[in-house]
Amino acid sequence: MKEENNLVSRVKRYSKVTTSMTSLATKFAGKKYLNIDLSDQKYAAQITEILGNLKGPLMKVAQLSATIPDLLPEEYARKLAELQSNAPPMSWVFVKRRMKAELGENWQNNFKEFNQEASFAASLGQVHRAKLKTNDYVACKLQYPDMSSAVEADLNQLKIIFKIYSSYNKSIQIREIYKEIEARLKEELNYSLENKHLKIFKFIHKNNSYIKIPNVYEKISTNRLLVMEFLNGKKLIEYKNAPQKTRNELAKKLFMAWYLPFYKYGIIHGDPHLGNYSVDNKNNINLFDYGCVRIFPPKFVKGVIDLYFALKEKDNKKIKTAYQVWGFKDIDDKLMNVLNKWALFLYDPILKNEVRKIQDSDSGIYGAKIASEVHKELKKYGGVKPPREFVFMDRAAVGLGSIFIHLKAEINWYKLFHDLIKDFSVKNVEINQKKAFKFAGL
């Protein structure tokens, strides 16, 4: 039974999405042009409910939008930043239909038990706990129906939303942001590709016993069903009031889970929110969801490191060169100074050899205040075209920083960073990437 990106599904999706987004666009226009007060929590709750019920890419885009200053009113951004796993799950009737489509009429013969209630429901699919005939417990990640149609419909609507945004906000040209979101969303539909991403991270962390990555049961996995080892653990947020030593330990492991793949392999886990991590009874980190993975050219990684040292040395020539390696165009002194404010904020925790928090404030979205200030200055400067690579690099840094705020971690970030880059070379990253790709079959 093949699920297709069919015209009927697309038309239904267009109708549903257009109605909802027209309502929201009207409110945003009122906010911008008529000075209508949208600070009432009922409006923020409403947008969350609409996007949660739509499921699919728009819910994922909503999470991304929460990190782009001034794209949405602040109260909306805060609400959407929490929108991670609140999508209403598919009913059991739909689940049975989807499982039959993936594994055939007798799909239940593969399992001794299969929970009818979803353990986790997100933007593109939901997870059910099950037990195999071998008595192994597994997590079955099942994609919602007609997601290919939803992606196509939602991306077209996103173009319209971004055009509206660009019409009254000239500070950032968001064409490349759209292209990056489009590419990553289409990749997330392919669970076979996610399986390969998972193997890449398994290879990267093969010597790190404190990072747990689930095994995949490939014989009963498909492009839209991923059956993985079930990893037990508590939610990371439950450690918010744990002893300082424990919180610091978890933060260090999370730092390595994300930054080691980037600086050694040029690869990032592009979706670092609280729902994608759990902690086992030995305080090891369980890492989930490999649909959103970004692979960078090794020279880009070098550009990130070069920018750090250039900022530290206050060498404007090296700073401009680093931004150009990142992909920014036409860097003059004025633009460089504006970009430096954001860069210095991101690099600030690793500039001094000392134990400290990730930022002084424990409240709000990580970097929200400084990002807003930079954005206002970019408005005065004129249109800036962020490179595609910047989108998920920035998102991941903000997401991980927000987790460190939740944990109230106090660490020597400088030392962790310098330990990772001490033997860096572009050639080593190239070699490491090839090895990881070969292991994963990419």
C-alpha positions as CSV (number, residue, x, y, z in Angstrom):
1,M,0.0,0.0,0.0
2,K,1.8,3.1,-1.2
3,E,1.2,6.5,0.2
4,E,1.6,9.2,-2.4
5,N,1.8,13.0,-2.6
6,N,-1.6,13.2,-4.2
7,L,-3.6,16.2,-5.4
8,V,-6.6,15.5,-3.1
9,S,-4.3,15.5,0.0
10,R,-2.6,18.6,-1.1
11,V,-5.9,20.5,-1.7
12,K,-7.2,19.5,1.7
13,R,-4.0,20.6,3.3
14,Y,-4.0,23.9,1.5
15,S,-7.5,24.6,2.6
16,K,-6.9,23.7,6.2
17,V,-3.6,25.6,6.5
18,T,-4.7,28.6,4.5
19,T,-7.7,29.2,6.8
20,S,-5.6,28.9,9.9
21,M,-2.7,30.9,8.7
22,T,-4.9,33.7,7.2
23,S,-6.4,34.2,10.7
24,L,-2.9,34.4,12.2
25,A,-1.5,36.6,9.5
26,T,-4.4,39.0,10.0
27,K,-3.5,39.2,13.7
28,F,0.2,39.7,13.0
29,A,-0.6,42.5,10.5
30,G,-2.8,44.1,13.2
31,K,0.1,43.9,15.6
32,K,2.5,45.5,13.2
33,Y,0.3,48.1,11.4
34,L,-2.6,48.9,13.7
35,N,-0.8,48.6,17.1
36,I,-3.4,46.0,18.3
37,D,-2.3,44.5,21.6
38,L,-1.7,40.8,21.2
39,S,-0.1,40.3,24.6
40,D,-3.1,38.5,26.0
41,Q,-2.1,34.9,26.7
42,K,-5.3,33.7,25.0
43,Y,-3.8,34.6,21.6
44,A,-0.5,32.9,22.3
45,A,-2.4,29.8,23.4
46,Q,-4.5,30.0,20.3
47,I,-1.6,30.0,17.9
48,T,-0.1,27.1,19.8
49,E,-3.3,25.1,19.5
50,I,-3.8,25.8,15.8
51,L,-0.2,24.8,14.8
52,G,-0.3,21.8,17.2
53,N,-3.4,20.5,15.6
54,L,-2.1,21.0,12.1
55,K,0.9,18.8,12.9
56,G,3.4,18.5,10.1
57,P,6.0,21.0,8.9
58,L,4.2,24.2,10.1
59,M,4.5,23.0,13.7
60,K,8.2,22.4,13.1
61,V,8.6,25.8,11.4
62,A,6.8,27.3,14.4
63,Q,9.6,26.0,16.7
64,L,12.2,27.5,14.3
65,S,10.4,30.8,14.1
66,A,10.6,31.2,17.8
67,T,14.3,31.7,17.5
68,I,14.1,34.4,14.8
69,P,13.8,37.9,16.5
70,D,10.8,39.9,15.5
71,L,9.3,37.3,13.2
72,L,6.6,36.8,15.8
73,P,5.5,38.8,18.9
74,E,7.6,37.9,21.9
75,E,4.7,36.3,23.8
76,Y,4.1,34.0,20.7
77,A,7.8,33.1,20.4
78,R,7.9,32.1,24.1
79,K,4.8,29.9,23.7
80,L,6.0,28.3,20.5
81,A,9.4,27.6,22.0
82,E,7.6,25.2,24.2
83,L,5.7,23.6,21.3
84,Q,7.8,20.3,21.0
85,S,5.6,17.3,21.9
86,N,2.1,18.6,22.3
87,A,0.6,17.6,18.9
88,P,-2.6,15.5,19.3
89,P,-1.6,11.9,18.5
90,M,-3.2,9.7,15.8
91,S,-6.1,7.5,17.0
92,W,-5.6,3.8,17.2
93,V,-7.6,3.3,14.0
94,F,-5.2,5.5,12.1
95,V,-2.2,3.8,13.8
96,K,-3.3,0.4,12.7
97,R,-3.9,1.6,9.1
98,R,-0.4,3.2,9.0
99,M,1.3,0.1,10.4
100,K,-0.5,-2.1,7.9
101,A,0.7,0.2,5.1
102,E,4.3,-0.1,6.3
103,L,4.5,-3.8,7.4
104,G,1.6,-5.5,5.7
105,E,-1.7,-7.1,6.8
106,N,-0.1,-9.2,9.5
107,W,2.0,-6.4,11.0
108,Q,1.0,-7.3,14.6
109,N,2.7,-10.7,14.2
110,N,6.1,-8.9,14.6
111,F,5.2,-7.9,18.1
112,K,4.3,-9.5,21.4
113,E,2.9,-6.2,22.7
114,F,2.1,-2.9,21.0
115,N,0.9,0.1,23.1
116,Q,-2.2,1.7,21.5
117,E,-1.4,5.0,23.2
118,A,1.5,7.0,21.8
119,S,4.4,7.6,24.2
120,F,5.3,10.8,22.3
121,A,3.6,12.8,19.6
122,A,5.5,15.5,17.6
123,S,5.3,17.4,14.4
124,L,5.8,14.7,11.7
125,G,5.1,11.5,13.6
126,Q,4.5,9.8,16.9
127,V,6.2,7.0,18.9
128,H,4.7,3.8,20.3
129,R,6.3,1.5,22.8
130,A,6.2,-2.1,21.9
131,K,7.7,-5.5,22.7
132,L,9.1,-7.9,20.1
133,K,8.9,-11.6,20.1
134,T,12.5,-11.6,21.4
135,N,11.2,-9.7,24.5
136,D,13.2,-6.6,23.4
137,Y,11.4,-3.4,24.1
138,V,11.3,-1.0,21.1
139,A,10.2,2.5,20.2
140,C,8.2,2.5,17.0
141,K,8.4,6.0,15.3
142,L,5.5,6.1,12.9
143,Q,5.1,9.0,10.4
144,Y,1.7,10.6,10.2
145,P,-0.4,10.0,7.0
146,D,0.1,12.2,3.9
147,M,3.1,14.0,5.3
148,S,4.6,14.4,1.8
149,S,1.5,16.3,0.8
150,A,1.7,18.3,4.0
151,V,5.3,19.2,3.4
152,E,4.6,20.5,-0.1
153,A,1.5,22.4,1.0
154,D,3.1,23.9,4.1
155,L,6.2,25.0,2.3
156,N,4.2,26.9,-0.2
157,Q,2.3,28.6,2.6
158,L,5.6,29.3,4.3
159,K,6.7,31.2,1.2
160,I,3.7,33.4,1.6
161,I,4.3,34.0,5.3
162,F,8.0,34.8,4.6
163,K,7.0,37.3,1.9
164,I,4.6,39.0,4.3
165,Y,7.4,39.2,6.8
166,S,9.9,40.5,4.3
167,S,7.5,43.2,3.1
168,Y,7.6,45.0,6.5
169,N,11.0,43.9,7.7
170,K,13.9,44.6,5.4
171,S,16.7,43.8,7.9
172,I,17.2,40.1,6.9
173,Q,16.7,38.5,3.5
174,I,15.2,35.1,4.3
175,R,15.4,33.4,1.0
176,E,18.3,31.2,2.1
177,I,16.5,30.5,5.4
178,Y,13.6,29.1,3.4
179,K,15.8,27.0,1.3
180,E,17.5,25.5,4.3
181,I,14.2,24.8,6.1
182,E,12.9,23.2,2.9
183,A,15.9,20.9,2.5
184,R,15.9,19.8,6.1
185,L,12.1,19.1,6.3
186,K,12.2,17.0,3.2
187,E,15.0,15.0,4.6
188,E,13.1,14.4,7.8
189,L,10.4,12.6,5.9
190,N,12.8,9.8,5.0
191,Y,13.2,7.5,8.0
192,S,15.7,5.4,6.0
193,L,18.0,8.4,5.9
194,E,17.4,9.1,9.6
195,N,18.6,5.5,10.2
196,K,21.8,6.4,8.4
197,H,22.2,9.6,10.4
198,L,21.7,7.5,13.6
199,K,24.6,5.2,12.5
200,I,26.8,8.3,11.9
201,F,26.3,9.4,15.5
202,K,26.8,5.8,16.7
203,F,30.1,5.8,14.9
204,I,31.1,9.3,16.3
205,H,30.3,8.4,19.9
206,K,31.6,4.8,19.7
207,N,34.1,5.5,22.5
208,N,31.8,7.7,24.6
209,S,29.9,5.4,26.9
210,Y,28.1,8.4,28.4
211,I,26.1,9.0,25.2
212,K,23.5,6.3,24.4
213,I,22.2,6.0,20.9
214,P,19.5,3.4,20.1
215,N,20.0,0.4,17.8
216,V,17.7,0.1,14.9
217,Y,15.7,-3.1,13.9
218,E,16.2,-2.7,10.2
219,K,14.1,-5.7,9.1
220,I,10.9,-4.1,10.4
221,S,11.8,-0.5,9.6
222,T,10.8,1.4,6.4
223,N,11.0,4.9,5.0
224,R,8.1,5.9,7.3
225,L,8.5,3.6,10.2
226,L,11.7,3.4,12.4
227,V,11.8,0.7,15.0
228,M,14.5,1.4,17.6
229,E,15.8,0.1,20.8
230,F,13.8,1.5,23.7
231,L,16.1,3.5,26.0
232,N,14.7,4.1,29.5
233,G,15.4,7.5,31.1
234,K,14.0,10.5,32.9
235,K,13.3,13.7,31.2
236,L,16.1,16.2,31.4
237,I,13.8,18.9,32.9
238,E,13.4,16.6,36.0
239,Y,17.0,17.4,36.9
240,K,16.4,21.1,37.1
241,N,16.7,20.9,40.9
242,A,19.3,18.2,41.2
243,P,22.6,18.8,43.0
244,Q,24.9,21.3,41.2
245,K,27.5,18.6,40.6
246,T,24.9,16.4,38.8
247,R,23.6,19.3,36.7
248,N,27.2,20.2,35.7
249,E,27.9,16.6,34.8
250,L,24.9,16.4,32.6
251,A,25.7,19.7,30.9
252,K,29.3,18.5,30.1
253,K,27.9,15.4,28.5
254,L,25.4,17.4,26.5
255,F,28.2,19.7,25.4
256,M,30.2,16.8,24.1
257,A,27.1,15.1,22.5
258,W,26.6,18.2,20.3
259,Y,30.0,19.8,19.9
260,L,32.3,16.8,19.4
261,P,30.5,15.8,16.2
262,F,30.7,19.3,14.9
263,Y,34.4,20.1,15.6
264,K,35.7,16.6,14.8
265,Y,33.3,15.6,12.0
266,G,31.6,18.8,10.8
267,I,28.1,17.3,11.7
268,I,25.5,18.6,14.1
269,H,22.3,17.2,15.6
270,G,20.1,20.1,14.4
271,D,17.2,19.7,16.9
272,P,18.5,20.2,20.4
273,H,15.5,20.7,22.6
274,L,14.6,19.1,25.9
275,G,12.4,16.4,24.4
276,N,15.3,14.9,22.4
277,Y,17.3,13.9,25.5
278,S,16.7,11.8,28.5
279,V,19.0,10.6,31.4
280,D,19.4,6.9,32.4
281,N,20.0,5.7,36.0
282,K,23.8,6.1,35.5
283,N,23.4,9.7,34.4
284,N,24.2,8.8,30.8
285,I,22.5,10.9,28.1
286,N,20.0,9.1,25.8
287,L,20.1,11.0,22.4
288,F,17.0,10.8,20.2
289,D,15.6,12.0,16.9
290,Y,18.1,12.1,14.0
291,G,15.8,13.4,11.3
292,C,17.3,16.9,11.4
293,V,21.1,16.5,10.9
294,R,23.2,19.1,9.2
295,I,26.5,18.2,7.5
296,F,29.0,21.1,7.0
297,P,32.0,21.4,4.7
298,P,35.2,21.1,6.8
299,K,36.2,24.6,5.8
300,F,33.1,25.9,7.5
301,V,34.1,24.3,10.8
302,K,37.5,26.0,10.4
303,G,35.7,29.3,9.8
304,V,33.8,28.9,13.2
305,I,37.2,28.3,15.0
306,D,38.9,31.1,13.0
307,L,36.2,33.6,14.0
308,Y,36.7,32.7,17.7
309,F,40.4,33.5,17.6
310,A,39.9,36.6,15.4
311,L,37.4,38.0,17.9
312,K,39.7,37.1,20.8
313,E,42.6,38.9,19.1
314,K,40.3,41.7,17.9
315,D,41.8,41.3,14.4
316,N,39.2,42.9,12.0
317,K,40.9,41.4,8.9
318,K,40.6,37.9,10.2
319,I,37.1,38.5,11.4
320,K,35.9,39.6,8.0
321,T,37.6,36.5,6.4
322,A,35.9,34.2,8.9
323,Y,32.5,35.7,8.1
324,Q,33.1,35.2,4.4
325,V,34.0,31.6,5.0
326,W,30.7,31.2,6.9
327,G,29.0,32.5,3.7
328,F,28.2,36.1,4.5
329,K,28.7,38.5,1.5
330,D,29.9,42.1,1.2
331,I,31.3,42.4,4.7
332,D,32.2,46.0,5.5
333,D,33.1,47.5,8.9
334,K,29.6,48.5,9.7
335,L,28.1,45.1,9.1
336,M,31.0,43.4,10.8
337,N,30.4,45.4,14.0
338,V,26.7,44.5,14.0
339,L,27.4,40.8,13.4
340,N,30.2,40.9,16.1
341,K,27.6,41.7,18.8
342,W,25.8,38.4,18.1
343,A,29.1,36.4,17.6
344,L,30.6,37.8,20.8
345,F,27.5,36.7,22.7
346,L,27.7,33.2,21.3
347,Y,31.4,32.9,22.0
348,D,31.3,34.7,25.3
349,P,31.2,31.6,27.5
350,I,34.4,30.2,25.9
351,L,36.5,33.4,25.8
352,K,37.7,33.3,29.4
353,N,39.3,30.4,31.2
354,E,36.9,30.3,34.1
355,V,33.9,28.5,35.6
356,R,30.7,30.3,34.8
357,K,27.1,30.0,33.7
358,I,26.3,30.0,30.0
359,Q,24.7,33.5,30.4
360,D,24.1,35.8,33.3
361,S,20.3,35.7,33.2
362,D,18.4,32.5,34.0
363,S,15.2,33.7,32.3
364,G,13.9,33.8,28.8
365,I,15.0,32.2,25.5
366,Y,18.8,31.9,25.3
367,G,20.1,35.0,23.5
368,A,16.7,36.6,23.0
369,K,17.6,40.0,24.3
370,I,20.9,40.4,22.4
371,A,19.4,38.9,19.2
372,S,16.6,41.5,19.3
373,E,19.2,44.3,19.8
374,V,21.3,43.0,16.8
375,H,18.2,42.7,14.7
376,K,17.2,46.3,15.3
377,E,20.7,47.5,14.2
378,L,20.4,45.3,11.1
379,K,17.2,47.1,10.3
380,K,19.1,50.4,10.2
381,Y,21.9,48.8,8.2
382,G,19.7,47.4,5.4
383,G,19.1,43.9,4.1
384,V,21.4,41.1,5.1
385,K,21.4,37.7,3.5
386,P,22.3,35.0,6.1
387,P,24.1,31.9,4.6
388,R,22.1,28.7,4.6
389,E,24.7,27.1,7.0
390,F,23.9,29.8,9.6
391,V,20.3,28.7,10.1
392,F,20.7,25.4,11.9
393,M,24.1,26.3,13.3
394,D,22.5,29.2,15.1
395,R,19.3,27.3,16.0
396,A,21.4,24.5,17.6
397,A,23.5,26.9,19.6
398,V,20.5,28.7,20.9
399,G,18.7,25.5,21.7
400,L,21.6,24.0,23.5
401,G,22.2,27.2,25.4
402,S,18.6,27.2,26.6
403,I,19.1,23.7,28.0
404,F,22.2,24.9,29.9
405,I,20.1,27.7,31.3
406,H,17.5,25.2,32.5
407,L,20.2,23.1,34.2
408,K,21.8,26.3,35.7
409,A,25.1,24.6,34.8
410,E,28.4,26.2,36.0
411,I,31.3,24.9,33.9
412,N,34.6,25.9,32.4
413,W,33.3,26.1,28.9
414,Y,36.6,27.5,27.7
415,K,38.4,24.3,28.7
416,L,35.9,22.0,27.1
417,F,36.1,24.0,23.8
418,H,39.9,24.1,23.7
419,D,40.2,20.4,24.5
420,L,38.0,19.7,21.5
421,I,39.9,21.9,19.0
422,K,43.5,21.4,20.1
423,D,44.3,19.0,17.2
424,F,41.9,20.5,14.7
425,S,42.7,20.4,11.0
426,V,40.5,20.5,7.9
427,K,42.1,17.3,6.7
428,N,41.2,15.5,9.9
429,V,37.6,16.5,9.6
430,E,37.5,15.4,5.9
431,I,39.0,12.0,6.9
432,N,36.6,11.6,9.9
433,Q,33.6,12.5,7.7
434,K,34.5,9.9,5.1
435,K,34.9,7.2,7.7
436,A,31.5,8.1,9.3
437,F,29.7,8.2,5.9
438,K,31.2,4.8,5.0
439,F,30.1,3.3,8.2
440,A,26.6,4.6,7.7
441,G,26.4,3.6,4.1
442,L,26.0,7.2,2.8
